[in-house]
Amino acid sequence: MMRNLFLLTANRNHSDEKRIYGCSGDEGNGIFNVKSPIDGATMIVIASNGEGWDHVSVSRRNRCPNWAEMEHVKRLFFKDDETACQFHVPPSDHVNFHENCLHLWRPQTTELPRPPAYMVAPKEAV
């Protein structure tokens, strides 16, 4: 399971949670305002843990989040020993609700397969 989201209470957007969901979030679900490590702009993060998946969506007002911003959110919302990923699905399965939003996913009941580290970078670089 991803981190207990009560640990991120300082970032929680209670007013949006109540406006959208009718109640405050809990340890696995909620809406958060997170500052970008790049420029300090606010990123909106919506976290959920339903139907066997831990999930965060990350959006910015005027552009998609970049790698450093997604990595920052991953480190905040997921435990250090957890792998999360973005999915690039076939065009026929693509769904887009917000053009400046990216997602991180982690299945709750299995480990995501990963390539060996040597296939990603030479051992000296790791």
Secondary structure, DSSP 8 states (H G I E B T S, - for coil): ----GGGGGGGB-HHHHHHHHSS---SS-EEEEEE-TTT--EEEEEEE--TTEEEEEEE-SSS---HHHHHHHHHHHS-TT---B-----GGG---S-TTEEEEEEESSS------HHHHS-GGG-
